[in-house]
Amino acid sequence: MANFRLPSIPLLLSIAYFCASSICTPIDSVAGPHTVDDTSDLLRRQDGIFSVLGIAGLGDSTIYPRLEIRDLEKNHPDQWNIFLLGLQRFQAISQDDKLSYFQIAGIHGRPFVPWDGVKGDDYYWSRYSGYCTHDSNIFPTWHRPFLALFEEVLYLNCRETVSALPNGELKERYLKALPSLRLPYWDWAAIPPEEEGTLPASVQAEFVNVTMPNGTVTITNPLHSYKFHPLPDWVSEGEERWKEFPSTVRGPTTADKNAQSNNTKAAQALQENRSSMQARVYNLLAMQHSYLNMSTKLIPGDSMESIHGTIHDGIGQDGSMTWLFYSAFDPSFWLHHCNVDRLLAMWQALNPDEWVENFTTPSPTFYSPANFNVNGSTALKPFHKDDSGNFWTSDSIRDHTIFGYTYPDLLDLPSNSTRSFLNARGVSTSLIARVNALYGPNASPLQSPELRDPKLLARGIATTGAPHFAGKRQYSLEITVREFRDAGSLSVYAFFGSPKGDVEGWVRDKGFVGTASFLGASKKASQRAHSVIPLTPALEAKARSGDLATLGEEDVAEYLRNVLRWRVVQVSCGFSPQGSRGWDNRTDGVQQQNVDLTDCETEKAPGLEVAVTWQEIEPALSMDEFPKTAGEVKDLLCADGNKRGHFK
């Protein structure tokens, strides 16, 4: 167990996201270092194996927390400036360089080429797949060394940037702030800070101010987009617009080189669906204790993979993040997946005895065929562990601190030997209190004073996103589809009452409950993928208002038969002008997106099944407790295979 010690670097202190996040308390690491005499030489290195060791491998064995991006910006201005300048430098490296932003992002999907000498298997799909393991129980663990690689090379660029500054007071400040800098995460499920939205403003702005020796300088915001240099001639049947987009885009306004990002559209979609995401994250952390069920969308119910896919689609809006093969080029990808890794680390701490077991992954990747058997010792390619050519595995990265980072939520927790702070399952009640404070039914906004001491909060009636379980029932809209090869996404929107207006306005409908998305690019159309839209918080609100008599199964079933509606939307193959609905063969040959398939009896939405399920729940009685499941999941209503959008 790593030991905590006081920080050796003075940092600016302000309102903390949990008090420890501002202090940046370090802990010892045992990771071995790269031999780095000249970071520019390492950045230029093309030959030989690049062993992924994270920042811990750069000579400093101290572990510091990755901070929430709004905390980093507000409370750590020197680190924030270094981060932006380093990311700008990183993105400017020649795309021919193995350690360029382009090539590291390209590991995930396109351009479907080997990285670090790790060739693909000689079969058909290796020409049409990236290394990323979707549809697999190693989906969460594969991304851990991927993030560590990105963070390590980003840090090297930050260090080069600071080293190049002229000697003076600012350089000295930046040199002191640099060691504890880590890749920030974006918490898209927590209540955002007051007067802020779910999508941080710093990710939306096209330009940003940074502090340089000569004063404040405005630069192109490296968090807004990545500009290709040059734009690759993507080999892509049916995806011709990617040969036109000069940069990553969110909600692209056109399908040509003039496309602009519509961050307002993305921000609104994320904001309106945030409470549903809060409930999903809370349910996963509080009541899902099986690693397999938590990890992959191939198991009925909700999962980390399904939750993550809804965020991809929410910020992508038919742009880069929606299309998995291009998603890692968008800078928001790294903030998003850093949060996914954080949730994995928290889940691990809550379920210390659960981990990767044997599983057959149906979808191929660049390096593995379909129906590939994986387990904790499966190589997470292309990430080398050492210069001898060994690879990281899920077992060897189980302790995330080996890469030189942790998360604020995991700081200052009592050790397992302090039994007075552990519940019957051996889990720290302090961590349970922190999860309740962030995502529970009486959660507080990020950076609020209450988060410094979750025990100041009392459990109350659910008013945010997570259910209180006053009716001792959990109700969910469970969605199953047979996955599709076409890239893009398939989304299901749930409402109380029929939605009005066009697709883009549905998230603003007064009856909107939530949305769940399935990302395309699957390689095996026969497999079934699963997701969930929580119904309990909305039903509890209806019970409080008197619209629903009780939260018992009979009353809920009758109510949902009368009011629950869902719409099925496919996003693919084009762009959508304001107010579009359905296919529209335009005179310029571009097909519009946002196809409403709810009444469609074709295979456009293959194998769609919709059902309402329920489960008995024992509510938590304090901030140091989670609710507990008390029975099997049972069907309440089933749609019998039709796509009419209601149960009547």
C-alpha positions in Angstrom: 0.0 0.0 0.0 1.4 3.4 -1.0 2.2 5.9 1.7 0.9 9.4 1.7 3.3 12.3 2.5 3.1 16.0 2.4 3.6 17.8 -0.9 7.0 19.3 -1.6 5.7 21.9 -4.0 3.7 24.9 -2.9 0.5 25.3 -4.9 -2.2 28.0 -5.0 -5.0 27.0 -2.7 -8.7 27.8 -3.1 -12.0 26.0 -2.8 -11.2 22.4 -3.4 -12.9 19.6 -5.2 -12.5 17.5 -2.1 -9.9 19.3 0.0 -7.1 17.0 -1.2 -7.5 17.9 -4.9 -6.1 21.4 -4.2 -3.3 20.2 -2.0 -2.3 17.6 -4.7 -1.0 15.3 -2.0 1.6 12.9 -3.5 2.3 9.3 -2.7 5.2 7.1 -3.3 5.5 5.0 -6.5 7.6 2.0 -7.4 7.5 2.5 -11.1 10.9 2.4 -12.9 12.0 5.4 -14.8 12.9 6.0 -18.5 16.5 7.1 -18.9 15.9 10.7 -20.0 18.8 13.0 -20.4 17.2 15.1 -23.1 13.5 15.1 -23.5 13.7 16.4 -27.0 15.7 13.3 -28.0 12.9 11.1 -26.5 10.3 13.0 -28.4 12.2 12.5 -31.6 12.9 8.8 -31.0 11.5 6.7 -33.8 13.4 3.4 -33.7 13.0 0.7 -31.1 10.3 0.0 -28.5 8.6 2.8 -26.6 7.8 1.4 -23.2 4.7 3.0 -21.7 5.5 3.9 -18.1 3.5 7.1 -17.5 4.8 10.1 -15.8 6.2 7.8 -13.1 8.7 6.6 -15.7 10.2 10.1 -16.3 12.4 10.0 -13.2 10.0 11.3 -10.5 8.3 8.5 -8.6 5.8 10.8 -6.8 2.1 10.2 -7.5 -0.2 13.1 -7.9 -4.0 13.3 -8.5 -5.5 14.0 -11.9 -7.8 16.9 -11.3 -11.3 17.7 -12.7 -10.7 20.2 -15.6 -12.7 23.0 -14.0 -10.7 22.6 -10.7 -7.5 22.7 -12.7 -8.5 25.9 -14.5 -9.9 27.7 -11.5 -7.6 26.7 -8.7 -4.3 25.9 -10.4 -3.7 28.7 -12.9 0.0 27.9 -13.5 -0.6 24.2 -14.2 -3.6 25.2 -16.4 -1.3 27.4 -18.5 1.4 24.8 -18.8 -1.3 22.2 -19.8 -2.6 24.4 -22.6 0.8 25.3 -23.9 2.0 21.7 -23.7 -1.1 20.4 -25.5 -0.6 23.0 -28.2 3.0 21.9 -28.7 1.9 18.2 -28.7 -0.6 18.8 -31.4 1.9 20.6 -33.6 4.4 17.7 -33.8 4.7 16.2 -37.3 2.1 13.6 -37.9 5.0 11.4 -39.2 6.4 11.2 -35.6 5.5 8.0 -33.6 5.0 10.2 -30.5 2.9 12.8 -32.3 -0.7 13.6 -31.2 -1.9 12.2 -34.5 -0.2 8.9 -34.2 -1.0 8.3 -30.6 -4.7 9.2 -31.2 -4.6 7.0 -34.3 -4.0 3.9 -32.1 -7.7 3.9 -31.2 -9.1 3.8 -34.7 -8.0 5.2 -38.0 -5.7 5.1 -39.9 -5.6 1.4 -39.1 -1.8 1.1 -39.2 0.7 -0.5 -36.8 2.0 1.6 -33.9 5.3 0.9 -32.1 5.9 -2.1 -34.4 2.9 -4.0 -33.2 1.5 -5.4 -36.4 -2.1 -6.5 -37.0 -3.1 -10.1 -37.4 -3.4 -11.2 -41.0 -7.2 -11.3 -41.4 -9.8 -9.2 -43.1 -10.9 -6.9 -40.2 -7.4 -5.8 -39.3 -7.7 -3.5 -42.3 -10.8 -1.9 -40.9 -10.2 -1.7 -37.2 -8.2 0.1 -34.6 -6.5 -1.4 -31.6 -9.3 -0.4 -29.2 -11.2 -3.2 -27.5 -14.9 -2.4 -27.6 -17.5 -5.1 -27.0 -15.2 -6.6 -24.4 -14.7 -7.0 -20.7 -11.2 -5.5 -21.2 -12.7 -2.3 -22.7 -12.0 -0.3 -19.4 -8.6 -1.7 -18.8 -7.2 -1.3 -22.4 -7.8 2.5 -22.1 -5.7 2.7 -18.9 -2.2 2.3 -20.6 -3.6 4.3 -23.6 -4.2 7.2 -21.3 -0.9 6.7 -19.5 0.9 6.9 -22.9 -0.9 10.1 -23.8 -0.3 11.7 -20.4 3.4 10.8 -20.5 4.0 12.3 -23.9 1.8 15.3 -23.1 3.9 15.9 -19.9 7.1 15.7 -22.0 5.8 18.4 -24.2 4.8 20.5 -21.2 8.3 20.1 -19.9 9.8 21.1 -23.2 7.5 24.2 -23.3 8.6 25.4 -19.9 12.3 24.7 -20.6 12.1 26.9 -23.6 10.8 30.0 -21.7 13.3 32.7 -20.9 14.7 32.7 -17.3 12.6 34.7 -14.9 9.9 34.7 -12.3 7.3 33.0 -14.5 9.6 30.2 -15.6 10.4 29.5 -12.0 6.7 29.4 -11.1 6.0 27.0 -14.0 9.0 24.8 -13.0 7.5 24.5 -9.5 4.0 23.7 -10.8 5.1 21.2 -13.4 5.9 18.1 -11.4 2.3 17.6 -10.0 0.6 18.3 -13.4 -1.5 15.4 -14.6 -4.0 14.9 -17.4 -7.4 16.4 -16.2 -10.7 14.5 -16.3 -14.1 15.9 -17.2 -16.8 14.8 -14.8 -19.9 14.8 -17.1 -22.2 13.1 -14.5 -21.7 15.4 -11.4 -23.7 18.6 -11.0 -21.6 21.2 -12.6 -20.3 24.2 -10.6 -22.8 27.0 -10.2 -23.3 29.1 -13.3 -21.6 26.5 -15.4 -22.9 23.8 -17.7 -22.1 20.1 -18.1 -19.7 20.8 -21.0 -16.9 23.1 -19.7 -16.6 26.4 -21.4 -12.9 25.8 -21.7 -13.6 22.9 -24.1 -16.0 25.0 -26.2 -14.0 28.2 -26.7 -12.1 28.6 -30.0 -9.4 30.8 -28.4 -8.0 30.9 -24.9 -5.7 33.2 -22.9 -2.5 32.0 -21.4 0.1 33.8 -19.3 3.5 34.2 -20.9 6.6 36.2 -19.8 5.4 39.2 -21.9 1.9 39.1 -20.5 -1.4 37.6 -21.5 -1.4 36.0 -24.9 -4.4 34.6 -26.9 -3.8 31.3 -28.6 -5.9 28.9 -30.5 -7.5 26.6 -27.9 -6.1 23.1 -28.2 -9.1 21.7 -26.3 -11.5 23.0 -29.0 -10.3 20.8 -31.8 -7.3 19.1 -33.4 -6.3 20.5 -36.8 -4.8 17.9 -39.2 -1.5 18.8 -40.8 -1.9 17.5 -43.4 -5.4 16.1 -43.7 -5.0 12.4 -44.4 -6.6 10.9 -47.5 -8.7 8.5 -45.5 -9.6 5.3 -47.2 -13.2 5.3 -46.3 -16.2 4.0 -48.3 -19.3 5.9 -47.3 -17.4 8.3 -45.1 -16.3 10.8 -47.7 -16.8 13.9 -45.5 -13.9 12.9 -43.3 -11.7 13.6 -46.3 -13.1 17.2 -46.2 -13.0 18.1 -42.5 -9.7 19.9 -41.8 -10.1 19.4 -38.1 -12.2 17.5 -35.5 -15.8 18.7 -35.3 -18.7 18.5 -32.9 -22.2 18.8 -34.4 -20.7 19.7 -37.8 -22.6 22.5 -39.6 -21.8 21.2 -43.1 -20.3 18.1 -44.6 -17.4 19.9 -46.4 -14.2 21.7 -45.6 -16.2 24.7 -44.3 -17.7 22.7 -41.4 -17.8 24.4 -38.0 -18.4 22.9 -34.6 -21.8 23.5 -33.0 -20.7 23.3 -29.4 -23.9 24.9 -28.2 -25.8 22.0 -29.6 -23.5 19.5 -27.9 -23.6 21.4 -24.6 -27.3 21.5 -24.5 -27.7 17.8 -25.3 -25.2 16.9 -22.5 -26.8 19.3 -20.0 -30.4 18.0 -20.5 -29.2 14.4 -20.2 -26.9 15.0 -17.3 -29.3 14.0 -14.5 -29.9 10.7 -16.3 -26.1 10.1 -16.5 -25.8 10.9 -12.8 -28.3 8.2 -11.9 -26.5 5.7 -14.2 -23.1 6.4 -12.6 -24.6 6.2 -9.1 -26.3 3.0 -9.8 -23.2 1.5 -11.3 -20.9 2.5 -8.4 -23.4 1.8 -5.6 -25.1 -1.4 -6.7 -23.2 -3.2 -9.4 -20.6 -5.5 -7.8 -19.8 -7.8 -10.8 -16.8 -6.7 -12.9 -18.1 -8.4 -16.0 -21.5 -6.7 -15.8 -19.9 -3.4 -15.0 -17.4 -3.5 -17.9 -19.2 -4.4 -21.1 -22.4 -3.6 -23.0 -22.7 -7.2 -24.1 -24.3 -8.1 -20.7 -27.9 -7.1 -20.0 -28.3 -4.0 -17.9 -26.1 -1.0 -17.7 -22.3 -0.9 -18.0 -19.4 1.4 -18.1 -19.1 0.9 -21.8 -22.7 1.8 -22.4 -22.5 4.9 -20.2 -19.3 6.0 -22.0 -21.0 5.6 -25.4 -23.8 7.9 -24.5 -21.3 10.7 -23.7 -19.4 10.0 -27.0 -22.6 10.6 -28.9 -23.7 13.6 -26.7 -20.6 15.6 -27.4 -20.1 14.3 -30.9 -23.5 15.1 -32.3 -22.6 13.3 -35.5 -19.1 14.7 -35.4 -15.7 13.2 -34.5 -16.7 11.8 -31.1 -19.7 10.0 -32.4 -17.7 8.1 -34.9 -15.4 5.8 -33.0 -12.7 5.5 -35.6 -12.1 9.2 -35.5 -13.1 10.0 -31.9 -9.6 10.0 -30.3 -8.5 12.9 -32.4 -11.0 15.2 -30.6 -9.3 16.6 -27.5 -12.4 16.0 -25.4 -11.8 12.2 -25.9 -8.9 12.3 -23.4 -10.9 14.3 -20.8 -13.8 11.9 -21.2 -11.8 8.7 -21.0 -9.8 10.1 -18.1 -13.1 10.3 -16.2 -14.0 6.7 -17.3 -10.7 5.5 -15.9 -11.4 7.5 -12.7 -14.8 5.7 -12.4 -13.1 2.4 -12.9 -10.6 3.2 -10.2 -13.4 4.2 -7.8 -15.4 1.0 -8.7 -12.2 -1.0 -8.0 -11.8 0.5 -4.6 -15.5 -0.3 -3.8 -15.1 -3.8 -5.1 -11.5 -4.8 -4.4 -12.0 -8.6 -5.0 -13.6 -8.3 -8.4 -11.5 -8.2 -11.6 -11.1 -9.4 -15.2 -12.1 -13.0 -15.8 -12.2 -15.2 -18.9 -14.5 -13.8 -21.6 -15.0 -14.4 -25.3 -14.8 -11.0 -27.2 -17.0 -11.3 -30.4 -15.6 -8.3 -32.2 -12.2 -8.3 -33.8 -9.6 -5.5 -33.4 -6.5 -4.6 -35.3 -4.6 -7.3 -33.5 -7.2 -9.9 -32.4 -9.7 -11.9 -34.4 -13.4 -12.3 -33.7 -14.4 -14.6 -30.8 -11.0 -13.9 -29.1 -10.7 -15.3 -25.6 -9.4 -12.7 -23.1 -8.6 -12.6 -19.4 -6.5 -10.7 -16.9 -3.2 -11.8 -18.6 -4.2 -10.9 -22.2 -1.8 -8.4 -23.7 -3.2 -4.9 -24.0 -1.6 -4.1 -27.4 0.2 -2.0 -28.6 1.3 -0.8 -25.2 4.8 -2.2 -24.3 5.6 -2.6 -20.7 9.4 -2.7 -21.2 12.1 -2.6 -23.8 12.1 -6.4 -24.0 8.8 -6.3 -25.9 6.4 -7.4 -23.1 3.0 -5.8 -23.0 0.9 -4.5 -20.2 -2.1 -6.7 -19.2 -5.2 -6.0 -17.2 -3.6 -7.7 -14.2 -0.4 -5.6 -14.4 -2.3 -2.3 -14.6 -4.8 -3.2 -11.9 -3.1 -0.7 -9.6 -3.4 2.6 -11.6 -0.8 4.3 -9.4 2.0 2.4 -11.2 1.7 5.1 -13.9 2.2 8.0 -11.5 -1.3 9.2 -10.9 -4.4 8.8 -8.7 -7.7 10.7 -8.3 -8.9 13.1 -5.7 -11.7 10.7 -4.7 -9.1 8.1 -3.6 -6.9 10.4 -1.5 -6.7 10.2 2.3 -8.9 7.1 2.5 -8.3 4.9 5.6 -6.2 1.8 4.9 -7.7 -1.6 4.9 -6.1 -2.2 8.3 -8.3 0.5 9.9 -11.4 -1.7 10.4 -13.4 1.0 12.2 -13.6 2.8 8.9 -14.6 -0.2 6.8 -18.1 -1.6 6.3 -18.9 -5.3 6.3 -17.6 -5.7 2.7 -14.3 -4.2 3.6 -15.0 -0.9 1.7 -14.1 2.5 3.1 -17.2 4.3 4.2 -15.4 7.5 3.5 -15.4 6.6 -0.2 -19.1 5.7 -0.1 -19.8 9.1 1.5 -17.8 10.8 -1.4 -19.8 8.9 -4.0 -23.0 9.9 -2.3 -21.9 13.5 -2.1 -21.0 13.6 -5.8 -23.7 11.4 -7.4 -26.3 10.5 -4.8 -29.8 11.8 -4.3 -28.7 14.9 -2.4 -25.5 15.6 -4.3 -23.8 19.0 -4.3 -22.3 20.8 -7.3 -18.6 20.4 -8.1 -16.3 22.7 -6.2 -19.0 23.4 -3.5 -17.9 23.6 0.1 -20.0 20.5 1.1 -17.8 18.3 -1.0 -14.9 18.9 1.3 -16.8 17.1 4.0 -19.5 14.8 2.6 -20.7 14.1 6.2 -22.1 17.7 6.3 -24.8 16.4 3.8 -27.9 14.6 5.0 -29.8 12.2 2.8 -33.0 13.8 1.5 -35.6 13.6 -1.3 -34.0 13.1 -4.7 -34.0 16.4 -6.5 -31.0 16.0 -8.8 -30.5 12.8 -10.8 -30.0 9.9 -8.5 -33.1 8.1 -7.0 -33.9 8.1 -3.3 -35.7 4.7 -3.5 -38.4 5.9 -1.3 -40.7 3.3 -2.9 -38.1 0.6 -2.4 -38.2 0.0 -6.1 -35.8 0.5 -9.0 -37.4 1.0 -12.4 -35.4 1.1 -15.7 -36.1 1.3 -19.4 -33.9 -1.5 -20.7 -32.9 -1.3 -24.3 -31.3 -4.0 -26.5 -30.2 -3.8 -30.1 -28.4 -6.1 -32.5 -25.3 -4.2 -33.2 -24.7 -2.7 -36.6 -21.7 -2.3 -38.8 -22.5 1.2 -40.0 -20.6 3.9 -38.1 -22.4 6.6 -36.4 -24.9 5.9 -33.6 -28.3 4.7 -32.7 -30.1 6.6 -29.8 -33.2 5.9 -27.9 -35.0 8.9 -26.3 -37.5 8.4 -23.4 -40.3 10.8 -22.5 -43.4 11.0 -20.3 -45.8 12.1 -23.0 -45.3 12.4 -26.7 -42.4 14.7 -27.7 -43.1 17.7 -29.8 -41.1 19.3 -32.6 -38.0 18.1 -34.3 -35.3 15.7 -33.1 -32.9 18.4 -32.1 -35.5 19.9 -29.8 -36.4 16.7 -28.0 -33.9 17.1 -25.1 -35.7 20.4 -24.3 -39.2 18.7 -24.2 -40.8 19.1 -20.8 -41.4 15.3 -20.7 -37.8 14.3 -21.6 -36.5 11.6 -19.3 -33.2 10.6 -20.8 -31.4 9.2 -23.8 -29.0 6.2 -24.3 -26.8 5.8 -27.4 -25.2 2.8 -29.1 -22.1 3.6 -31.1 -21.7 1.8 -34.5 -18.6 0.3 -36.1 -19.3 -3.1 -34.7 -17.8 -6.0 -36.7 -20.4 -8.6 -35.9 -24.0 -7.7 -36.5 -25.5 -10.7 -34.7 -24.3 -9.7 -31.2 -26.7 -7.9 -28.8 -25.8 -4.7 -27.0 -27.5 -3.3 -24.0 -28.2 0.0 -22.3 -30.5 1.6 -19.8 -32.4 4.8 -19.2 -33.2 5.2 -15.4 -36.9 5.8 -14.7 -36.9 5.9 -10.9 -36.0 9.5 -10.4 -38.7 10.7 -12.8 -41.3 8.4 -11.3 -40.4 9.6 -7.8 -40.9 13.2 -8.9 -44.4 12.2 -10.3 -45.3 10.5 -7.0 -44.3 13.7 -5.1 -46.4 15.8 -7.4 -49.4 13.5 -7.1 -49.5 12.4 -10.7 -48.6 8.9 -9.7 -50.5 7.3 -6.9 -47.8 5.0 -5.5 -44.4 3.6 -6.6 -45.8 0.0 -6.4 -45.6 -2.1 -9.5 -49.2 -2.1 -10.5 -49.5 1.7 -10.3 -46.2 2.3 -12.1 -47.2 -0.2 -14.9 -50.5 1.5 -15.5 -48.9 4.9 -15.5 -46.1 4.0 -17.9 -48.6 2.3 -20.3 -50.4 5.6 -20.5 -47.5 8.1 -20.6 -44.1 6.5 -21.5 -43.0 7.1 -25.0 -39.7 6.4 -26.8 -38.2 7.4 -30.1 -35.4 5.7 -31.9 -33.0 7.9 -33.9 -30.1 6.9 -36.2 -27.3 9.4 -36.7 -25.1 8.6 -39.7 -24.0 9.5 -43.2 -24.2 13.2 -43.4 -25.2 16.3 -41.6 -28.4 17.8 -40.3 -29.4 21.4 -40.9 -31.5 23.0 -38.1 -34.8 21.4 -37.7 -34.3 18.3 -39.9 -36.2 15.0 -39.4 -35.7 11.8 -41.3 -33.9 11.0 -44.5 -33.8 13.9 -47.0 -32.1 13.3 -50.3 -30.8 16.8 -50.9 -29.9 18.3 -54.2 -26.2 18.3 -53.2 -26.3 14.6 -52.6 -25.7 14.8 -48.9 -28.1 12.7 -46.8 -29.2 14.3 -43.6 -28.8 12.6 -40.2 -31.2 12.2 -37.2 -33.4 9.5 -38.8 -36.5 8.8 -36.7 -36.8 5.0 -36.9 -39.5 4.5 -34.2 -42.2 3.4 -36.6 -39.8 1.8 -39.0 -40.2 -2.0 -39.5 -36.9 -2.4 -41.5 -33.6 -3.5 -40.3 -32.4 0.1 -39.8 -32.8 -0.5 -36.1 -31.9 -4.2 -36.0 -33.2 -6.4 -33.2 -34.5 -3.5 -31.1 -36.1 -4.6 -27.8 -37.5 -2.3 -25.2 -38.7 -3.3 -21.7 -39.4 -1.8 -18.3 -37.8 -3.8 -15.5 -38.1 -3.4 -11.7 -36.1 -4.6 -8.7 -36.6 -4.4 -5.0 -34.2 -2.0 -3.3 -33.2 -1.5 0.4 -32.7 2.3 0.7 -29.6 3.7 2.3 -30.1 5.2 5.7 -26.9 7.4 5.9 -24.3 9.1 3.8 -21.9 6.1 4.7 -24.2 3.6 3.1 -25.3 2.6 -0.4 -28.7 1.3 -1.3 -28.8 -2.5 -1.8 -30.6 -4.7 -4.2 -32.9 -7.1 -2.5 -34.2 -9.3 -5.3 -33.9 -10.3 -8.9 -34.5 -8.0 -11.9 -38.1 -8.6 -13.2 -39.9 -7.5 -16.3 -42.8 -5.1 -15.8 -43.6 -4.2 -19.4 -42.3 -5.5 -22.8 -42.7 -4.0 -26.2 -43.0 -7.4 -27.9 -40.5 -6.5 -30.6 -42.4 -3.6 -32.2 -41.0 -0.2 -32.7 -44.1 1.9 -32.2 -42.7 3.8 -29.3 -45.1 3.0 -26.5 -46.6 0.0 -24.5 -50.2 0.6 -25.2 
